[in-house]
Amino acid sequence: ACKAKRESFSRCMAEEPLEGEGIQEPQDQTSGIEWVLDSEIDEERYIDQVLSTLTPEKRQLYALHYMKGISMREVAKKMDMEETAVRMRYMRLRNEIRKIVAQVAEKNFYI
């Protein structure tokens, strides 16, 4: 599997971009492989699966900032909290989502 990933990455990197395409080149080979693999994932297919594992409060927090684009300051006012507390909750929420995404990826992609 690792060999296939490396070969896929090498093929993608060897392809010439079409004129006008602004593909940003990855910093290193590892992040490049991740970028290639991530670009093939249909996030919409798995977002409900990830978000359904969150508590209603965390889903609301996620929706306010990441889906509706409300600033953390406005979220803090809306939820009657300190802005620093909201920022800390977002940090924890991002970490939790990363773990959930890893579990979903492991289940669906046999990583």
QUIBELTA-V620569 format. One record per backbone hydrogen bond with DSSP energy under -1.0 kcal/mol. NH is the residue of the N-H (numbers start at 1). CO is the residue of the C=O. If there is no record, write none. Layout:
NH_CO + NH_CO
//
This chain:
5_1 + 6_2 + 7_3 + 8_4 + 9_5 + 10_6 + 11_7 + 12_8 + 13_9 + 14_10 + 15_11 + 21_18 + 32_28 + 33_29 + 34_30 + 35_31 + 36_32 + 37_33 + 38_34 + 39_35 + 41_38 + 43_41 + 45_42 + 46_43 + 47_43 + 50_46 + 51_47 + 52_48 + 53_50 + 54_51 + 59_55 + 60_56 + 61_57 + 62_58 + 63_59 + 64_60 + 65_61 + 66_62 + 68_63 + 70_64 + 75_71 + 76_72 + 77_73 + 78_74 + 79_75 + 81_76 + 86_82 + 87_83 + 88_84 + 89_85 + 90_86 + 91_87 + 92_88 + 93_89 + 94_90 + 95_91 + 96_92 + 97_93 + 98_94 + 99_95 + 100_96 + 101_97 + 102_98 + 103_99 + 104_100 + 105_101 + 106_102 + 107_103 + 108_104 + 109_105 + 110_106
//
